[in-house]
Amino acid sequence: MAEPAPQSDRVEAYAEALYAVARAEGDTKTVVDELFTVSRALEGNDELREKLTDPHIPVALRQQIVQDLLGGRASATTTNLVGMLVGNGRTRQIPAIVASMVELSAREADKEVAEVRSAVALSDDQVSRLADALHKATGKYVDIRVVIDESVKGGLVARVGDTVIDGSVRRRLELLRNSL
């Protein structure tokens, strides 16, 4: 009898499968962006995560919750992929699967993922200018993923690989507090 695949192998396999579906549907960027948003929503909403993982709620009802939440707000491909993950009992792995998928997408474009934490949403122009600035600062071309994090207070915190650039108001306040 074969040993079950390690968790990370399953995460990678799902990420590759989802990415293949997104590519086949022809709108990889939109699907990856939407899945990233769904992933962040799941991480930040304990009630939603519990509903979608509750074994006492029938799978069909959990998938209907996904349809109700995403229908009309996300592409049909994204909605179907999230529904499939929920139906396969992979809700808790969605953040890891999507992170792997984002990495796969960035690698395919010869970029690195830059996770940027901001207290507010950024416009397309701000993201573009930020990508240029991070390229100049790190020498790497980046695929920016913005995470809304109100604890940042203002400014940004960017992570590209092992490099962290903390230009947040929170960090400046910490430095000021430490200097006093």
C-alpha positions as CSV (number, residue, x, y, z in Angstrom):
1,M,0.0,0.0,0.0
2,A,1.4,3.4,-1.0
3,E,2.0,6.0,1.6
4,P,-0.2,9.1,1.4
5,A,1.4,12.1,-0.2
6,P,2.8,14.7,2.2
7,Q,0.6,17.8,2.8
8,S,2.9,20.1,0.8
9,D,2.8,17.7,-2.2
10,R,-1.0,17.8,-2.2
11,V,-0.9,21.6,-1.9
12,E,1.4,21.9,-4.9
13,A,-0.7,19.4,-6.9
14,Y,-3.9,21.4,-6.2
15,A,-2.1,24.7,-7.1
16,E,-0.8,23.3,-10.4
17,A,-4.2,21.9,-11.2
18,L,-6.0,25.2,-10.4
19,Y,-3.4,27.1,-12.4
20,A,-3.9,24.8,-15.4
21,V,-7.6,25.3,-15.3
22,A,-7.2,29.1,-15.1
23,R,-4.8,29.0,-18.0
24,A,-7.2,26.8,-20.0
25,E,-10.0,29.2,-19.3
26,G,-7.9,32.1,-20.7
27,D,-7.9,34.5,-17.8
28,T,-5.1,33.5,-15.5
29,K,-4.5,36.9,-14.0
30,T,-8.1,37.5,-13.0
31,V,-8.5,34.0,-11.5
32,V,-5.2,34.2,-9.6
33,D,-6.2,37.7,-8.3
34,E,-9.6,36.6,-7.3
35,L,-8.4,33.5,-5.6
36,F,-5.8,35.6,-3.7
37,T,-8.7,37.8,-2.5
38,V,-10.8,34.8,-1.4
39,S,-7.8,33.3,0.4
40,R,-7.3,36.5,2.4
41,A,-11.0,36.6,3.2
42,L,-10.9,33.1,4.5
43,E,-7.9,33.8,6.6
44,G,-9.5,36.9,8.1
45,N,-13.0,35.5,8.7
46,D,-13.2,32.8,11.4
47,E,-17.0,32.4,11.0
48,L,-16.8,31.8,7.3
49,R,-13.9,29.4,7.6
50,E,-15.8,27.4,10.2
51,K,-19.0,27.3,8.1
52,L,-17.1,26.1,5.1
53,T,-15.2,23.4,7.1
54,D,-18.1,22.2,9.3
55,P,-18.5,18.5,8.7
56,H,-22.1,18.7,10.0
57,I,-23.1,21.0,7.1
58,P,-23.7,19.0,3.9
59,V,-21.1,19.6,1.2
60,A,-23.8,20.8,-1.2
61,L,-24.8,23.5,1.3
62,R,-21.2,24.6,1.8
63,Q,-20.7,24.8,-1.9
64,Q,-23.9,26.9,-2.1
65,I,-22.5,29.3,0.4
66,V,-19.5,29.7,-1.9
67,Q,-21.9,30.3,-4.8
68,D,-23.9,32.8,-2.8
69,L,-20.8,34.7,-1.7
70,L,-18.9,34.8,-5.0
71,G,-21.6,34.5,-7.7
72,G,-21.5,37.8,-9.6
73,R,-18.5,39.1,-7.7
74,A,-16.0,36.7,-9.1
75,S,-15.5,34.9,-12.4
76,A,-17.3,31.6,-12.9
77,T,-14.0,29.9,-13.0
78,T,-13.0,31.3,-9.6
79,T,-16.3,30.4,-8.1
80,N,-16.2,26.9,-9.4
81,L,-12.6,26.3,-8.3
82,V,-13.4,27.5,-4.7
83,G,-16.5,25.3,-4.7
84,M,-14.4,22.4,-5.8
85,L,-11.9,22.9,-3.1
86,V,-14.6,23.2,-0.5
87,G,-16.3,20.1,-1.9
88,N,-13.0,18.2,-1.7
89,G,-12.5,19.2,2.0
90,R,-9.6,21.5,1.2
91,T,-11.0,24.7,2.6
92,R,-8.3,25.0,5.3
93,Q,-5.6,24.5,2.7
94,I,-7.0,27.3,0.4
95,P,-4.5,29.9,1.6
96,A,-1.5,27.6,1.1
97,I,-2.8,26.4,-2.3
98,V,-3.4,29.9,-3.5
99,A,0.0,31.1,-2.2
100,S,1.6,28.3,-4.2
101,M,-0.5,29.2,-7.2
102,V,0.6,32.8,-6.9
103,E,4.2,31.7,-6.8
104,L,3.7,29.5,-9.8
105,S,2.1,32.4,-11.7
106,A,5.0,34.8,-10.8
107,R,7.6,32.2,-11.7
108,E,6.0,31.7,-15.1
109,A,6.3,35.5,-15.7
110,D,9.9,35.5,-14.4
111,K,8.9,37.6,-11.4
112,E,8.9,37.2,-7.6
113,V,5.9,37.7,-5.5
114,A,5.9,41.0,-3.5
115,E,3.4,40.9,-0.6
116,V,2.5,44.5,0.2
117,R,0.6,45.3,3.4
118,S,-1.3,48.6,3.3
119,A,-4.0,50.1,5.5
120,V,-6.0,51.0,2.4
121,A,-6.5,49.6,-1.1
122,L,-4.1,50.8,-3.7
123,S,-5.0,52.1,-7.2
124,D,-3.6,50.4,-10.3
125,D,-1.3,53.4,-10.8
126,Q,0.0,53.1,-7.2
127,V,0.6,49.4,-7.7
128,S,2.5,50.1,-11.0
129,R,4.6,52.8,-9.4
130,L,5.3,50.5,-6.4
131,A,6.3,47.7,-8.7
132,D,8.8,50.0,-10.3
133,A,10.2,51.2,-7.0
134,L,10.5,47.6,-5.6
135,H,12.3,46.6,-8.8
136,K,14.8,49.5,-8.3
137,A,15.2,48.6,-4.6
138,T,15.6,44.9,-5.0
139,G,16.7,44.4,-8.6
140,K,13.8,41.9,-9.0
141,Y,10.7,42.1,-11.2
142,V,7.7,41.7,-8.9
143,D,4.1,40.5,-9.0
144,I,2.5,42.6,-6.3
145,R,-0.2,41.2,-4.0
146,V,-1.8,43.8,-1.8
147,V,-3.1,42.7,1.6
148,I,-5.2,45.2,3.5
149,D,-3.9,45.4,7.0
150,E,-5.2,48.2,9.2
151,S,-2.5,47.6,11.8
152,V,-0.1,49.2,9.3
153,K,-1.8,52.5,10.2
154,G,-0.4,54.2,7.0
155,G,2.4,53.7,4.6
156,L,3.4,50.2,3.4
157,V,5.2,47.1,4.4
158,A,6.6,45.1,1.4
159,R,8.1,41.6,1.5
160,V,10.0,40.3,-1.6
161,G,11.4,36.9,-0.8
162,D,13.5,37.4,2.4
163,T,13.7,41.2,2.0
164,V,11.3,43.3,4.0
165,I,10.9,47.1,3.4
166,D,8.9,48.6,6.3
167,G,7.7,52.1,5.5
168,S,4.7,51.9,7.8
169,V,3.5,54.5,10.2
170,R,3.4,51.8,12.8
171,R,7.1,51.1,12.4
172,R,8.0,54.8,12.5
173,L,6.0,55.1,15.8
174,E,7.9,52.1,17.2
175,L,11.2,53.7,16.3
176,L,10.2,57.0,17.8
177,R,9.0,55.2,21.0
178,N,12.3,53.3,21.3
179,S,14.4,56.4,20.8
180,L,12.5,58.2,23.6
